[in-house]
Amino acid sequence: MEGKTASTYNIRKFELKDLYQVISINRRCLPENYSEGFFVSLYRSFPETFIVAEKDGAVVGYIMCRIESGFSNISFTPFSISKKGHIISIAVLPEHQRKGLGQALIEKALENMVKFYNAKSCYLEVRVSNEPAIRLYKKIGFEVHTVIRGYYADGENAYVMIKKLQE
Ligand SMILES: CC(C)(COP(=O)(O)OP(=O)(O)OC[C@H]1O[C@@H](n2cnc3c(N)ncnc32)[C@H](O)[C@@H]1OP(=O)(O)O)[C@@H](O)C(=O)NCCC(=O)NCCS
C-alpha cells in the first residue's frame, strides 16, 4: 500500500499514531475542524481511504473519506442505489503544496474506494472561492454538479463536485 511520489515523500494509510499531526494540519489549513472522535471513527469505519503524505517521518498532508450508500447523484444513472465515496477533508501543509501531494492523496483514496468498498462514484463539497482546490479536483476529473447555498458556517456557498469511478 505504500508508494513514493517524489523520492522523499511517502503516501500511506493513516495510523492512529498520526492522529495529532493530522488534527494539527486540519486546524492550520482549514476552518472546518472536527473532534478527535470524528477522525477516529472515520478511520475505524473506512481505514482504506484515510491516507497520509509523509516526509522524513512527519505527516505533511492527509485525506479522510466516508463511504455512503444511496441514490446515485450522477445524472446518467439517476435511480440506482450505489456506494459513493465522499471526500470529507483534505489538506497539505503550505510549505509542501504544489508538489503533487494533493493529487497523489486523492488518486490513492479513489483507487481504494473502488478496490475495497466498490464505490461507483465520488463526491465532495468545496467553497466556491477555493480556486486551488477546485482546479485540483477538475484536474483529476471531478465536475461541478450543484451549488449548495450557505453550506459553510460563515454563509459561503459550496460546489458539490462529482467524479464517476466505475459502471
Ligand atoms: C487544495 C490542496 C489540498 C492542494 O494540495 P497540493 O498538494 O498543493 O496540490 P497538488 O500539488 O497535487 O496540485 C495539483 C494541481 O492542482 C492545481 N492547484 C493546486 N494548488 C493550486 C494553486 N494554489 N493555484 C492554482 N492551481 C492549483 C493545479 O492544477 C495543480 O497542478 P500543477 O501543479 O501541475 O499546476 C492544498 O492547496 C490545501 O491543503 N489547501 C488548504 C486546504 C483546502 O482548501 N482543502 C480543500 C478543501 S475542499
The ligand as an SDF file (V2000), in Angstrom:
LIG
                    3D

 48 50  0  0  0  0  0  0  0  0999 V2000
   -6.0860   22.0540   -2.1280 C   0  0  0  0  0  0  0  0  0  0  0  0
   -4.7490   21.4450   -1.6710 C   0  0  0  0  0  0  0  0  0  0  0  0
   -5.0490   20.1690   -0.8820 C   0  0  0  0  0  0  0  0  0  0  0  0
   -3.9110   21.1040   -2.9050 C   0  0  0  0  0  0  0  0  0  0  0  0
   -2.7580   20.3970   -2.4590 O   0  0  0  0  0  0  0  0  0  0  0  0
   -1.3860   20.4040   -3.2980 P   0  0  0  0  0  0  0  0  0  0  0  0
   -0.5450   19.3040   -2.7550 O   0  0  0  0  0  0  0  0  0  0  0  0
   -0.8100   21.7540   -3.3190 O   0  0  0  0  0  0  0  0  0  0  0  0
   -1.9220   20.0360   -4.7570 O   0  0  0  0  0  0  0  0  0  0  0  0
   -1.0590   19.4470   -5.9760 P   0  0  0  0  0  0  0  0  0  0  0  0
    0.3620   19.8960   -5.8770 O   0  0  0  0  0  0  0  0  0  0  0  0
   -1.3200   17.9970   -6.0790 O   0  0  0  0  0  0  0  0  0  0  0  0
   -1.7510   20.2150   -7.1940 O   0  0  0  0  0  0  0  0  0  0  0  0
   -2.2900   19.5110   -8.2900 C   0  0  0  0  0  0  0  0  0  0  0  0
   -2.9470   20.5200   -9.2110 C   0  0  0  0  0  0  0  0  0  0  0  0
   -3.9760   21.2660   -8.5330 O   0  0  0  0  0  0  0  0  0  0  0  0
   -3.9920   22.6140   -9.0030 C   0  0  0  0  0  0  0  0  0  0  0  0
   -3.5690   23.5030   -7.9280 N   0  0  0  0  0  0  0  0  0  0  0  0
   -3.1710   23.1490   -6.6890 C   0  0  0  0  0  0  0  0  0  0  0  0
   -2.8840   24.2660   -5.9570 N   0  0  0  0  0  0  0  0  0  0  0  0
   -3.0970   25.3200   -6.7690 C   0  0  0  0  0  0  0  0  0  0  0  0
   -2.9640   26.7310   -6.5860 C   0  0  0  0  0  0  0  0  0  0  0  0
   -2.5430   27.2710   -5.4250 N   0  0  0  0  0  0  0  0  0  0  0  0
   -3.2650   27.5340   -7.6220 N   0  0  0  0  0  0  0  0  0  0  0  0
   -3.6980   27.0340   -8.7920 C   0  0  0  0  0  0  0  0  0  0  0  0
   -3.8310   25.6820   -9.0340 N   0  0  0  0  0  0  0  0  0  0  0  0
   -3.5420   24.8530   -8.0130 C   0  0  0  0  0  0  0  0  0  0  0  0
   -3.0050   22.6570  -10.1520 C   0  0  0  0  0  0  0  0  0  0  0  0
   -3.6980   22.2670  -11.3300 O   0  0  0  0  0  0  0  0  0  0  0  0
   -2.0280   21.5730   -9.7360 C   0  0  0  0  0  0  0  0  0  0  0  0
   -1.3040   21.0450  -10.8200 O   0  0  0  0  0  0  0  0  0  0  0  0
    0.0750   21.7760  -11.2690 P   0  0  0  0  0  0  0  0  0  0  0  0
    0.8820   21.9910  -10.0210 O   0  0  0  0  0  0  0  0  0  0  0  0
    0.6650   20.7760  -12.2180 O   0  0  0  0  0  0  0  0  0  0  0  0
   -0.3460   23.0620  -11.9120 O   0  0  0  0  0  0  0  0  0  0  0  0
   -3.9430   22.4650   -0.8130 C   0  0  0  0  0  0  0  0  0  0  0  0
   -3.8870   23.6980   -1.5040 O   0  0  0  0  0  0  0  0  0  0  0  0
   -4.5150   22.7090    0.5590 C   0  0  0  0  0  0  0  0  0  0  0  0
   -4.2380   21.9720    1.5050 O   0  0  0  0  0  0  0  0  0  0  0  0
   -5.3160   23.7770    0.7230 N   0  0  0  0  0  0  0  0  0  0  0  0
   -5.8810   24.1350    2.0220 C   0  0  0  0  0  0  0  0  0  0  0  0
   -6.9510   23.1300    2.4440 C   0  0  0  0  0  0  0  0  0  0  0  0
   -8.0690   23.0460    1.4360 C   0  0  0  0  0  0  0  0  0  0  0  0
   -8.5020   24.0280    0.8500 O   0  0  0  0  0  0  0  0  0  0  0  0
   -8.5720   21.8120    1.2390 N   0  0  0  0  0  0  0  0  0  0  0  0
   -9.6710   21.5520    0.3210 C   0  0  0  0  0  0  0  0  0  0  0  0
  -10.9570   21.7770    0.9940 C   0  0  0  0  0  0  0  0  0  0  0  0
  -12.3530   21.3250   -0.0540 S   0  0  0  0  0  0  0  0  0  0  0  0
  1  2  1  0
  2  3  1  0
  2  4  1  0
  2 36  1  0
  4  5  1  0
  5  6  1  0
  6  7  2  0
  6  8  1  0
  6  9  1  0
  9 10  1  0
 10 11  2  0
 10 12  1  0
 10 13  1  0
 13 14  1  0
 14 15  1  0
 15 16  1  0
 15 30  1  0
 16 17  1  0
 17 18  1  0
 17 28  1  0
 18 19  1  0
 18 27  1  0
 19 20  2  0
 20 21  1  0
 21 22  1  0
 21 27  2  0
 22 23  1  0
 22 24  2  0
 24 25  1  0
 25 26  2  0
 26 27  1  0
 28 29  1  0
 28 30  1  0
 30 31  1  0
 31 32  1  0
 32 33  2  0
 32 34  1  0
 32 35  1  0
 36 37  1  0
 36 38  1  0
 38 39  2  0
 38 40  1  0
 40 41  1  0
 41 42  1  0
 42 43  1  0
 43 44  2  0
 43 45  1  0
 45 46  1  0
 46 47  1  0
 47 48  1  0
M  END
$$$$
